[in-house]
Amino acid sequence: MLFRSLNDLTLSSGQLLHSTYDINVNGDLTNNANYDGDASVGGVILNGTVQQEISGTGTFGRLELDNANGARINDNITFQKNIRLTNGIFNINQHLMTLGVNSNIEGSGFGPTKMIASDGVYSNVGLRKYFPIYSGAEQTFTFPIGTSNKYTHSILKYTDNTNVGYIRLNNINDNHPGVIDPTNVLDYFWELESNGIAGFNGSITLNYLEEDVILNGYIEADYIPAALLIPGSSWSKYSAANVDETNNTIIFNFSSSNNLSGEYTAGVDPALPNAVPEFTSINDGDWSNP
């Protein structure tokens, strides 16, 4: 059984239980209520022919995007069940997408025309995923996120986590402002925030594009991974072996970590200061006035 809305679907209050049935929506979706059902079957399917808008502060169950023109959210959005990317770009722009412990991303063949996309600026908040307590065989979660037709997904792998918590990733389409030579660093960086996780053993692989490799007098093999960890005011630098210039990846490893928060990128060693300069304004006026 399926339900088809040829126009908009608005959930104003209460709870809609869809079980395993499909709710096809050709227009916009406004959810200020709660809809719920099976984690991996049925749910709301956005399959219109123009870009669809998603609004509301309710709780979302399973959602599928099957629209070549994509969808755009106008509020922060929280999923308790899976989201499936079948066709099109799910544009979260400056808003936060949250996936609960029992919520995952379905789909394959992600790329510039099928992904989660943000505006690519530091003020964005990106994609947040809650992880359960776990110890065992290696688990993998992919952040299929990019910006401005750039698909720069990140792959998180882990074997241990002793406390329920989240990891949030935001991708920024610019070089990090805390470097001293922007002509020798990646023109792209990632913000990671974690909260609640403990004893975390794993790694994250950040994928970058060749067009964002900026070099002046060096070669890409000179790039090293670097992280400005929070709290902290200096760059943590890692082995150049963790930058794969053939596959355009940067790997950061974590061992029994309770905190992954920081800003991650790559560049040549001299471009990354050991201590990040700090500036304090003591006067009113234009920010550009020294």
Buried (B, 14 or more C-beta within 10 A) or exposed (E): EEEEBEEBBBBEEEEBEBEEBBBBBBBBBBBBBBBBBBBEBBBBBBBBEEBBBBBBEBBBBBBBBBBBEBBBBEBBBBBBBBBBBBBBBBBBBBBBBBBBBEBBBEBEEBEBEBBBBBBBBBEBBBBBBBBEBBEEEEBEBBBBBBBEEBBBBBBBBBBBBBEBBBBBBBBBBBBBEBBEBBBBBBBBBBBBBBEEBBBBBBBBBBBBBEEBBBBEEBEBEBBBBBBBBBEEBEBBBBEBEBBEBEEBBBBBEBEEBBBBBBBBBBBBBEBBBEEBEEEEEEEEEEEEEE
